[in-house]
C-alpha cells in the first residue's frame, strides 16, 4: 500500500509532467472511483481544466485545476501512468485503467487492480483543509503543529496500542504499516504499548523518528514492496533501509524479529530492543 513517501514520490514525478496540461476529455471506466460526483458531472466539470499545482496531505494527492481541486487516494494498488505521443498507440489501455485524462498528444491513466482508490472533486475554496476527507486528517509529523501536547490531547481518551494510534490518520497523517513499525523500532517502543504509559520523551521521539523515517524514505523514492510503483515506473529504494518491517534479524542486537498482528495489521518488532514498559 502506498504510504506518505510513495505518494510524495508520485506527487513529485507527476508535478514534472502534468503542470500546464489542459484536459481535453475524460474517460471513466469504473464510476465508483469517483466518490462525490456522478460520472457525467465529473467529466463535464474537468473538461477544459488545466493542472496548475499538485500538493499532498497525508496519503491524499491534491490536484489544483482552474476551478476545482481533485483529491486522489491510491489506497491499495492505485497508480498513475502518463503516456506520451509516440507511445500512445503502442501502450494499449488495460481493463485496470479506470479513469483516463486525455490531453493533446498524451494521457494520464489512473490504474488500479483492486479498485479501492477514490477521487473527489470540489470547487476550489480558500481553506481546502476544511473539505472532507482532508478535514478528518491529523497533522503530518513535519507540521509544526504536530507537538507532544497535540499528540497527548489526541490520545487521552484512547486505550489503544501505540501501533494502532500511529496508523490512525486522524491523529498523525501519513504513517502507514511499514513506517509505523520502523518508527517504533527507532523509539524502542513495543507495538502493543498503551499510549497511557508513554512519557513526553516517548511522544517527542515518535515525532522526531517519524520525520527521520519519512524524510529518508522520500529521499529514496519510497519503498517498493509487492506491487507498489510510482508513476513513470520509478521504484523506491527504501526497502533496503528497513530495520524491522518484514525483516528477520534485528540489526542492533541480532536477535530474531517477531511478527504479531496488531489491529489486523502484520507488525514486526524486536522483543529485545522493544520491551513493554510494564
Ligand atoms: Zn534488537
py3Dmol code that shows the C-alpha trace and the ligand (Angstrom):
import py3Dmol

protein = """\
ATOM      1  CA  UNK A   1       0.000   0.000   0.000  1.00  0.00           C
ATOM      2  CA  UNK A   2       1.460   3.372  -0.914  1.00  0.00           C
ATOM      3  CA  UNK A   3       2.251   5.419   2.169  1.00  0.00           C
ATOM      4  CA  UNK A   4       3.254   9.068   2.531  1.00  0.00           C
ATOM      5  CA  UNK A   5       6.736   8.711   0.957  1.00  0.00           C
ATOM      6  CA  UNK A   6       5.357   6.779  -2.018  1.00  0.00           C
ATOM      7  CA  UNK A   7       2.537   9.287  -2.527  1.00  0.00           C
ATOM      8  CA  UNK A   8       5.077  12.119  -2.249  1.00  0.00           C
ATOM      9  CA  UNK A   9       7.184  10.382  -4.909  1.00  0.00           C
ATOM     10  CA  UNK A  10       4.134  10.150  -7.171  1.00  0.00           C
ATOM     11  CA  UNK A  11       3.389  13.840  -6.480  1.00  0.00           C
ATOM     12  CA  UNK A  12       6.904  14.873  -7.437  1.00  0.00           C
ATOM     13  CA  UNK A  13       7.017  12.833 -10.603  1.00  0.00           C
ATOM     14  CA  UNK A  14       3.558  13.963 -11.737  1.00  0.00           C
ATOM     15  CA  UNK A  15       4.452  17.590 -10.966  1.00  0.00           C
ATOM     16  CA  UNK A  16       7.246  17.369 -13.511  1.00  0.00           C
ATOM     17  CA  UNK A  17       4.966  16.293 -16.336  1.00  0.00           C
ATOM     18  CA  UNK A  18       1.407  17.372 -15.642  1.00  0.00           C
ATOM     19  CA  UNK A  19       1.506  21.085 -14.911  1.00  0.00           C
ATOM     20  CA  UNK A  20       0.010  23.389 -17.569  1.00  0.00           C
ATOM     21  CA  UNK A  21      -1.615  20.411 -19.285  1.00  0.00           C
ATOM     22  CA  UNK A  22      -5.206  21.000 -20.294  1.00  0.00           C
ATOM     23  CA  UNK A  23      -7.722  18.196 -20.021  1.00  0.00           C
ATOM     24  CA  UNK A  24      -9.495  17.684 -23.359  1.00  0.00           C
ATOM     25  CA  UNK A  25     -11.763  14.933 -22.107  1.00  0.00           C
ATOM     26  CA  UNK A  26     -12.024  12.156 -19.526  1.00  0.00           C
ATOM     27  CA  UNK A  27     -12.964   8.528 -19.883  1.00  0.00           C
ATOM     28  CA  UNK A  28     -14.355   6.795 -16.799  1.00  0.00           C
ATOM     29  CA  UNK A  29     -14.447   3.036 -16.946  1.00  0.00           C
ATOM     30  CA  UNK A  30     -15.322   2.378 -13.325  1.00  0.00           C
ATOM     31  CA  UNK A  31     -17.538   5.065 -11.859  1.00  0.00           C
ATOM     32  CA  UNK A  32     -17.127   4.097  -8.187  1.00  0.00           C
ATOM     33  CA  UNK A  33     -13.616   5.556  -8.226  1.00  0.00           C
ATOM     34  CA  UNK A  34     -15.299   8.990  -8.323  1.00  0.00           C
ATOM     35  CA  UNK A  35     -16.739   9.493  -4.866  1.00  0.00           C
ATOM     36  CA  UNK A  36     -18.744  12.694  -4.720  1.00  0.00           C
ATOM     37  CA  UNK A  37     -19.851  13.252  -8.326  1.00  0.00           C
ATOM     38  CA  UNK A  38     -21.712  11.301 -10.954  1.00  0.00           C
ATOM     39  CA  UNK A  39     -19.693  10.144 -13.922  1.00  0.00           C
ATOM     40  CA  UNK A  40     -21.258  12.822 -16.161  1.00  0.00           C
ATOM     41  CA  UNK A  41     -20.809  15.642 -13.634  1.00  0.00           C
ATOM     42  CA  UNK A  42     -17.156  14.744 -13.234  1.00  0.00           C
ATOM     43  CA  UNK A  43     -16.481  14.557 -16.964  1.00  0.00           C
ATOM     44  CA  UNK A  44     -18.335  17.802 -17.618  1.00  0.00           C
ATOM     45  CA  UNK A  45     -16.577  19.734 -14.830  1.00  0.00           C
ATOM     46  CA  UNK A  46     -12.979  18.748 -15.517  1.00  0.00           C
ATOM     47  CA  UNK A  47     -13.223  19.095 -19.274  1.00  0.00           C
ATOM     48  CA  UNK A  48     -11.156  22.107 -20.386  1.00  0.00           C
ATOM     49  CA  UNK A  49      -9.495  22.475 -16.966  1.00  0.00           C
ATOM     50  CA  UNK A  50      -5.729  22.811 -16.643  1.00  0.00           C
ATOM     51  CA  UNK A  51      -3.479  21.284 -13.971  1.00  0.00           C
ATOM     52  CA  UNK A  52      -1.731  24.069 -12.046  1.00  0.00           C
ATOM     53  CA  UNK A  53      -0.225  22.522  -8.931  1.00  0.00           C
ATOM     54  CA  UNK A  54      -0.061  19.197  -7.139  1.00  0.00           C
ATOM     55  CA  UNK A  55       0.070  19.080  -3.347  1.00  0.00           C
ATOM     56  CA  UNK A  56      -0.228  16.266  -0.879  1.00  0.00           C
ATOM     57  CA  UNK A  57      -1.686  15.868   2.570  1.00  0.00           C
ATOM     58  CA  UNK A  58      -1.079  12.544   4.283  1.00  0.00           C
ATOM     59  CA  UNK A  59      -1.749   9.986   1.572  1.00  0.00           C
ATOM     60  CA  UNK A  60      -4.028  12.258  -0.485  1.00  0.00           C
ATOM     61  CA  UNK A  61      -2.832  13.809  -3.708  1.00  0.00           C
ATOM     62  CA  UNK A  62      -4.345  17.260  -4.249  1.00  0.00           C
ATOM     63  CA  UNK A  63      -4.534  18.383  -7.873  1.00  0.00           C
ATOM     64  CA  UNK A  64      -5.328  22.065  -8.410  1.00  0.00           C
ATOM     65  CA  UNK A  65      -7.295  22.743 -11.583  1.00  0.00           C
ATOM     66  CA  UNK A  66      -8.636  26.151 -12.723  1.00  0.00           C
ATOM     67  CA  UNK A  67     -11.878  25.953 -10.756  1.00  0.00           C
ATOM     68  CA  UNK A  68     -11.673  22.687  -8.865  1.00  0.00           C
ATOM     69  CA  UNK A  69      -9.476  20.609  -6.658  1.00  0.00           C
ATOM     70  CA  UNK A  70      -9.258  16.927  -7.398  1.00  0.00           C
ATOM     71  CA  UNK A  71      -8.334  14.702  -4.450  1.00  0.00           C
ATOM     72  CA  UNK A  72      -6.974  11.255  -5.140  1.00  0.00           C
ATOM     73  CA  UNK A  73      -6.289   8.456  -2.679  1.00  0.00           C
ATOM     74  CA  UNK A  74      -4.463   5.462  -4.137  1.00  0.00           C
ATOM     75  CA  UNK A  75      -5.468   3.049  -1.343  1.00  0.00           C
ATOM     76  CA  UNK A  76      -4.027  -0.427  -2.000  1.00  0.00           C
ATOM     77  CA  UNK A  77      -2.875  -0.505  -5.594  1.00  0.00           C
ATOM     78  CA  UNK A  78      -3.644   2.790  -7.319  1.00  0.00           C
ATOM     79  CA  UNK A  79      -1.055   4.106  -9.766  1.00  0.00           C
ATOM     80  CA  UNK A  80      -0.814   6.839 -12.347  1.00  0.00           C
ATOM     81  CA  UNK A  81       0.711   6.291 -15.731  1.00  0.00           C
ATOM     82  CA  UNK A  82       1.477   9.117 -18.090  1.00  0.00           C
ATOM     83  CA  UNK A  83       1.709   8.066 -21.702  1.00  0.00           C
ATOM     84  CA  UNK A  84       3.084  10.434 -24.324  1.00  0.00           C
ATOM     85  CA  UNK A  85       2.904  10.953 -28.069  1.00  0.00           C
ATOM     86  CA  UNK A  86       4.836   8.112 -29.623  1.00  0.00           C
ATOM     87  CA  UNK A  87       3.872   5.560 -27.024  1.00  0.00           C
ATOM     88  CA  UNK A  88       0.137   6.229 -27.185  1.00  0.00           C
ATOM     89  CA  UNK A  89      -0.590   3.834 -29.988  1.00  0.00           C
ATOM     90  CA  UNK A  90       1.672   1.113 -28.602  1.00  0.00           C
ATOM     91  CA  UNK A  91       0.689   1.315 -24.964  1.00  0.00           C
ATOM     92  CA  UNK A  92      -2.805  -0.067 -25.037  1.00  0.00           C
ATOM     93  CA  UNK A  93      -5.200   0.803 -22.280  1.00  0.00           C
ATOM     94  CA  UNK A  94      -5.975  -2.090 -19.977  1.00  0.00           C
ATOM     95  CA  UNK A  95      -9.110  -3.064 -18.101  1.00  0.00           C
ATOM     96  CA  UNK A  96      -7.452  -1.722 -14.952  1.00  0.00           C
ATOM     97  CA  UNK A  97      -7.248   1.839 -16.339  1.00  0.00           C
ATOM     98  CA  UNK A  98     -10.368   3.211 -14.676  1.00  0.00           C
ATOM     99  CA  UNK A  99     -10.068   6.952 -15.200  1.00  0.00           C
ATOM    100  CA  UNK A 100      -8.239   8.388 -18.196  1.00  0.00           C
ATOM    101  CA  UNK A 101      -7.481  12.099 -18.568  1.00  0.00           C
ATOM    102  CA  UNK A 102      -6.829  12.946 -22.195  1.00  0.00           C
ATOM    103  CA  UNK A 103      -4.537  15.819 -23.197  1.00  0.00           C
ATOM    104  CA  UNK A 104      -3.256  16.869 -26.542  1.00  0.00           C
ATOM    105  CA  UNK A 105      -0.814  14.121 -27.515  1.00  0.00           C
ATOM    106  CA  UNK A 106      -0.747  12.481 -24.085  1.00  0.00           C
ATOM    107  CA  UNK A 107      -2.896  10.867 -21.466  1.00  0.00           C
ATOM    108  CA  UNK A 108      -2.838  10.199 -17.741  1.00  0.00           C
ATOM    109  CA  UNK A 109      -4.263   6.839 -16.729  1.00  0.00           C
ATOM    110  CA  UNK A 110      -5.395   6.011 -13.241  1.00  0.00           C
ATOM    111  CA  UNK A 111      -4.699   2.295 -12.957  1.00  0.00           C
ATOM    112  CA  UNK A 112      -5.980   0.252 -10.020  1.00  0.00           C
ATOM    113  CA  UNK A 113      -6.173  -3.546  -9.995  1.00  0.00           C
ATOM    114  CA  UNK A 114      -8.066  -3.610  -6.698  1.00  0.00           C
ATOM    115  CA  UNK A 115     -10.404  -0.666  -7.479  1.00  0.00           C
ATOM    116  CA  UNK A 116     -10.182   0.655  -3.890  1.00  0.00           C
ATOM    117  CA  UNK A 117      -8.739   4.059  -4.847  1.00  0.00           C
ATOM    118  CA  UNK A 118     -11.015   7.091  -4.725  1.00  0.00           C
ATOM    119  CA  UNK A 119     -11.206  10.571  -6.271  1.00  0.00           C
ATOM    120  CA  UNK A 120     -13.146  13.582  -5.021  1.00  0.00           C
ATOM    121  CA  UNK A 121     -13.833  16.757  -6.950  1.00  0.00           C
ATOM    122  CA  UNK A 122     -14.638  20.043  -5.171  1.00  0.00           C
ATOM    123  CA  UNK A 123     -14.823  23.670  -6.244  1.00  0.00           C
ATOM    124  CA  UNK A 124     -11.670  25.473  -5.065  1.00  0.00           C
ATOM    125  CA  UNK A 125     -12.143  27.225  -1.745  1.00  0.00           C
ATOM    126  CA  UNK A 126      -9.714  29.235   0.324  1.00  0.00           C
ATOM    127  CA  UNK A 127      -9.155  26.636   3.006  1.00  0.00           C
ATOM    128  CA  UNK A 128      -9.220  23.302   1.273  1.00  0.00           C
ATOM    129  CA  UNK A 129      -8.319  21.531   4.517  1.00  0.00           C
ATOM    130  CA  UNK A 130     -11.880  22.048   5.704  1.00  0.00           C
ATOM    131  CA  UNK A 131     -13.111  19.877   2.850  1.00  0.00           C
ATOM    132  CA  UNK A 132     -13.779  16.212   3.603  1.00  0.00           C
ATOM    133  CA  UNK A 133     -11.930  13.869   3.569  1.00  0.00           C
ATOM    134  CA  UNK A 134      -8.964  16.238   4.163  1.00  0.00           C
ATOM    135  CA  UNK A 135     -10.758  17.740   7.181  1.00  0.00           C
ATOM    136  CA  UNK A 136     -10.577  14.433   9.052  1.00  0.00           C
ATOM    137  CA  UNK A 137      -6.779  14.163   8.789  1.00  0.00           C
ATOM    138  CA  UNK A 138      -4.465  14.884  11.693  1.00  0.00           C
ATOM    139  CA  UNK A 139      -1.197  16.776  11.315  1.00  0.00           C
ATOM    140  CA  UNK A 140       1.716  15.325   9.421  1.00  0.00           C
ATOM    141  CA  UNK A 141       4.812  14.780  11.584  1.00  0.00           C
ATOM    142  CA  UNK A 142       6.512  17.568   9.569  1.00  0.00           C
ATOM    143  CA  UNK A 143       3.838  20.024  10.604  1.00  0.00           C
ATOM    144  CA  UNK A 144       4.885  22.488  13.319  1.00  0.00           C
ATOM    145  CA  UNK A 145       1.536  21.860  14.994  1.00  0.00           C
ATOM    146  CA  UNK A 146       2.383  18.184  15.491  1.00  0.00           C
ATOM    147  CA  UNK A 147       3.693  18.595  19.040  1.00  0.00           C
ATOM    148  CA  UNK A 148       3.836  16.467  22.187  1.00  0.00           C
ATOM    149  CA  UNK A 149       0.808  18.276  23.621  1.00  0.00           C
ATOM    150  CA  UNK A 150      -1.149  17.796  20.381  1.00  0.00           C
ATOM    151  CA  UNK A 151      -0.477  14.048  20.445  1.00  0.00           C
ATOM    152  CA  UNK A 152      -1.259  13.732  24.152  1.00  0.00           C
ATOM    153  CA  UNK A 153      -4.552  15.562  23.673  1.00  0.00           C
ATOM    154  CA  UNK A 154      -5.472  13.326  20.726  1.00  0.00           C
ATOM    155  CA  UNK A 155      -4.821  10.054  22.555  1.00  0.00           C
ATOM    156  CA  UNK A 156      -6.006  10.879  26.053  1.00  0.00           C
ATOM    157  CA  UNK A 157      -9.397   9.174  25.656  1.00  0.00           C
ATOM    158  CA  UNK A 158      -7.942   6.194  23.858  1.00  0.00           C
ATOM    159  CA  UNK A 159      -6.844   2.851  25.206  1.00  0.00           C
ATOM    160  CA  UNK A 160      -5.227   1.556  22.068  1.00  0.00           C
ATOM    161  CA  UNK A 161      -1.770   0.147  21.431  1.00  0.00           C
ATOM    162  CA  UNK A 162       0.665   2.720  20.063  1.00  0.00           C
ATOM    163  CA  UNK A 163       0.884   0.852  16.739  1.00  0.00           C
ATOM    164  CA  UNK A 164      -2.861   1.357  16.201  1.00  0.00           C
ATOM    165  CA  UNK A 165      -2.556   5.025  17.160  1.00  0.00           C
ATOM    166  CA  UNK A 166       0.255   5.590  14.652  1.00  0.00           C
ATOM    167  CA  UNK A 167      -1.903   4.154  11.871  1.00  0.00           C
ATOM    168  CA  UNK A 168      -4.846   6.401  12.737  1.00  0.00           C
ATOM    169  CA  UNK A 169      -4.777   9.108  10.054  1.00  0.00           C
ATOM    170  CA  UNK A 170      -6.903  11.431  12.173  1.00  0.00           C
ATOM    171  CA  UNK A 171      -4.021  11.616  14.685  1.00  0.00           C
ATOM    172  CA  UNK A 172      -0.892  11.585  12.515  1.00  0.00           C
ATOM    173  CA  UNK A 173      -1.439  11.790   8.765  1.00  0.00           C
ATOM    174  CA  UNK A 174       0.813   9.754   6.541  1.00  0.00           C
ATOM    175  CA  UNK A 175       2.257   6.936   8.629  1.00  0.00           C
ATOM    176  CA  UNK A 176       1.218   3.516   7.372  1.00  0.00           C
ATOM    177  CA  UNK A 177       2.056  -0.024   8.343  1.00  0.00           C
ATOM    178  CA  UNK A 178       5.661  -0.154   7.130  1.00  0.00           C
ATOM    179  CA  UNK A 179       6.778   3.187   8.547  1.00  0.00           C
ATOM    180  CA  UNK A 180       4.915   2.774  11.840  1.00  0.00           C
ATOM    181  CA  UNK A 181       6.954  -0.401  12.500  1.00  0.00           C
ATOM    182  CA  UNK A 182      10.166   1.441  11.664  1.00  0.00           C
ATOM    183  CA  UNK A 183       9.287   4.413  13.886  1.00  0.00           C
ATOM    184  CA  UNK A 184       8.503   2.188  16.886  1.00  0.00           C
ATOM    185  CA  UNK A 185      11.784   0.316  16.430  1.00  0.00           C
ATOM    186  CA  UNK A 186      13.670   3.597  16.358  1.00  0.00           C
ATOM    187  CA  UNK A 187      11.880   4.723  19.561  1.00  0.00           C
ATOM    188  CA  UNK A 188      12.444   1.376  21.379  1.00  0.00           C
ATOM    189  CA  UNK A 189       8.687   1.074  21.875  1.00  0.00           C
ATOM    190  CA  UNK A 190       6.757  -2.191  21.820  1.00  0.00           C
ATOM    191  CA  UNK A 191       3.901  -2.002  19.282  1.00  0.00           C
ATOM    192  CA  UNK A 192       1.403  -3.057  21.970  1.00  0.00           C
ATOM    193  CA  UNK A 193       2.491  -0.382  24.440  1.00  0.00           C
ATOM    194  CA  UNK A 194      -0.557   1.616  25.556  1.00  0.00           C
ATOM    195  CA  UNK A 195      -0.342   5.350  24.959  1.00  0.00           C
ATOM    196  CA  UNK A 196      -1.269   5.973  28.612  1.00  0.00           C
ATOM    197  CA  UNK A 197       2.150   4.660  29.653  1.00  0.00           C
ATOM    198  CA  UNK A 198       4.125   6.878  27.256  1.00  0.00           C
ATOM    199  CA  UNK A 199       6.235   9.750  28.571  1.00  0.00           C
ATOM    200  CA  UNK A 200       6.623  13.158  26.953  1.00  0.00           C
ATOM    201  CA  UNK A 201      10.010  11.990  25.768  1.00  0.00           C
ATOM    202  CA  UNK A 202       8.415   8.992  24.055  1.00  0.00           C
ATOM    203  CA  UNK A 203       5.977  11.258  22.218  1.00  0.00           C
ATOM    204  CA  UNK A 204       8.803  13.559  21.213  1.00  0.00           C
ATOM    205  CA  UNK A 205      10.806  10.583  19.964  1.00  0.00           C
ATOM    206  CA  UNK A 206       7.823   9.428  17.927  1.00  0.00           C
ATOM    207  CA  UNK A 207       7.595  12.814  16.204  1.00  0.00           C
ATOM    208  CA  UNK A 208      11.356  13.026  15.522  1.00  0.00           C
ATOM    209  CA  UNK A 209      11.591   9.430  14.349  1.00  0.00           C
ATOM    210  CA  UNK A 210       8.579   9.813  12.067  1.00  0.00           C
ATOM    211  CA  UNK A 211      10.207  12.812  10.411  1.00  0.00           C
ATOM    212  CA  UNK A 212      13.522  10.968  10.047  1.00  0.00           C
ATOM    213  CA  UNK A 213      12.000   7.794   8.655  1.00  0.00           C
ATOM    214  CA  UNK A 214       9.655   9.584   6.257  1.00  0.00           C
ATOM    215  CA  UNK A 215      12.309  12.008   5.000  1.00  0.00           C
ATOM    216  CA  UNK A 216      14.741   9.182   4.381  1.00  0.00           C
ATOM    217  CA  UNK A 217      12.068   7.203   2.539  1.00  0.00           C
ATOM    218  CA  UNK A 218      11.071  10.245   0.454  1.00  0.00           C
ATOM    219  CA  UNK A 219      14.705  10.842  -0.495  1.00  0.00           C
ATOM    220  CA  UNK A 220      14.928   7.246  -1.693  1.00  0.00           C
ATOM    221  CA  UNK A 221      11.675   7.385  -3.650  1.00  0.00           C
ATOM    222  CA  UNK A 222       9.669   5.351  -1.149  1.00  0.00           C
ATOM    223  CA  UNK A 223       9.585   1.638  -0.580  1.00  0.00           C
ATOM    224  CA  UNK A 224       8.919  -0.902  -3.281  1.00  0.00           C
ATOM    225  CA  UNK A 225       7.068  -3.746  -1.689  1.00  0.00           C
ATOM    226  CA  UNK A 226       4.936  -6.108  -3.726  1.00  0.00           C
ATOM    227  CA  UNK A 227       3.210  -4.107  -6.392  1.00  0.00           C
ATOM    228  CA  UNK A 228       3.907  -0.518  -5.492  1.00  0.00           C
ATOM    229  CA  UNK A 229       5.414   1.542  -8.266  1.00  0.00           C
ATOM    230  CA  UNK A 230       5.126   5.251  -8.560  1.00  0.00           C
ATOM    231  CA  UNK A 231       4.079   6.772 -11.836  1.00  0.00           C
ATOM    232  CA  UNK A 232       6.715   6.583 -14.550  1.00  0.00           C
ATOM    233  CA  UNK A 233       7.666   3.179 -13.163  1.00  0.00           C
ATOM    234  CA  UNK A 234      10.034   4.710 -10.621  1.00  0.00           C
ATOM    235  CA  UNK A 235      10.757   2.145  -7.950  1.00  0.00           C
ATOM    236  CA  UNK A 236      11.698   3.154  -4.437  1.00  0.00           C
ATOM    237  CA  UNK A 237      14.823   2.011  -2.630  1.00  0.00           C
ATOM    238  CA  UNK A 238      13.797   2.408   0.995  1.00  0.00           C
ATOM    239  CA  UNK A 239      13.158  -1.339   1.319  1.00  0.00           C
ATOM    240  CA  UNK A 240      16.955  -1.693   1.615  1.00  0.00           C
ATOM    241  CA  UNK A 241      16.827   0.543   4.681  1.00  0.00           C
ATOM    242  CA  UNK A 242      14.084  -1.268   6.589  1.00  0.00           C
ATOM    243  CA  UNK A 243      15.213  -2.286  10.066  1.00  0.00           C
ATOM    244  CA  UNK A 244      12.277  -4.410  11.252  1.00  0.00           C
ATOM    245  CA  UNK A 245       9.379  -4.450   8.801  1.00  0.00           C
ATOM    246  CA  UNK A 246       9.422  -7.826   7.003  1.00  0.00           C
ATOM    247  CA  UNK A 247      12.927  -8.421   8.406  1.00  0.00           C
ATOM    248  CA  UNK A 248      14.280 -11.483  10.198  1.00  0.00           C
ATOM    249  CA  UNK A 249      17.223 -10.333  12.311  1.00  0.00           C
ATOM    250  CA  UNK A 250      17.456  -7.207  14.455  1.00  0.00           C
ATOM    251  CA  UNK A 251      20.263  -5.012  13.066  1.00  0.00           C
ATOM    252  CA  UNK A 252      21.075  -3.788  16.601  1.00  0.00           C
ATOM    253  CA  UNK A 253      21.061  -6.866  18.874  1.00  0.00           C
ATOM    254  CA  UNK A 254      20.985  -9.638  16.225  1.00  0.00           C
ATOM    255  CA  UNK A 255      18.029 -11.370  17.882  1.00  0.00           C
ATOM    256  CA  UNK A 256      15.106 -12.672  15.865  1.00  0.00           C
ATOM    257  CA  UNK A 257      12.449 -10.179  14.779  1.00  0.00           C
ATOM    258  CA  UNK A 258       8.937 -11.208  15.829  1.00  0.00           C
ATOM    259  CA  UNK A 259       5.778 -10.836  13.814  1.00  0.00           C
ATOM    260  CA  UNK A 260       2.468 -10.247  15.577  1.00  0.00           C
ATOM    261  CA  UNK A 261      -0.898  -8.900  14.474  1.00  0.00           C
ATOM    262  CA  UNK A 262      -1.982  -5.539  15.921  1.00  0.00           C
ATOM    263  CA  UNK A 263      -5.337  -4.123  14.866  1.00  0.00           C
ATOM    264  CA  UNK A 264      -5.426  -6.575  11.986  1.00  0.00           C
ATOM    265  CA  UNK A 265      -2.050  -5.495  10.603  1.00  0.00           C
ATOM    266  CA  UNK A 266       1.084  -7.625  10.409  1.00  0.00           C
ATOM    267  CA  UNK A 267       3.518  -5.958  12.809  1.00  0.00           C
ATOM    268  CA  UNK A 268       7.260  -6.555  13.141  1.00  0.00           C
ATOM    269  CA  UNK A 269       9.354  -5.719  16.203  1.00  0.00           C
ATOM    270  CA  UNK A 270      12.454  -6.799  18.137  1.00  0.00           C
ATOM    271  CA  UNK A 271      11.436  -8.295  21.503  1.00  0.00           C
ATOM    272  CA  UNK A 272      14.835  -7.368  22.963  1.00  0.00           C
ATOM    273  CA  UNK A 273      15.072  -3.766  21.793  1.00  0.00           C
ATOM    274  CA  UNK A 274      11.351  -3.001  22.123  1.00  0.00           C
ATOM    275  CA  UNK A 275      10.247  -4.235  25.533  1.00  0.00           C
ATOM    276  CA  UNK A 276       6.874  -3.453  27.080  1.00  0.00           C
ATOM    277  CA  UNK A 277       7.238  -0.918  29.884  1.00  0.00           C
ATOM    278  CA  UNK A 278       5.109  -2.907  32.317  1.00  0.00           C
TER     279      UNK A 278
END
"""
ligand_1 = """\
1
ZN
Zn 17.027 -5.851 18.789
"""
view = py3Dmol.view(width=600, height=400)
view.addModel(protein, "pdb")
view.setStyle({"model": 0}, {"cartoon": {"style": "trace"}})
view.addModel(ligand_1, "xyz")
view.setStyle({"model": 1}, {"stick": {}})
view.zoomTo()
view.show()
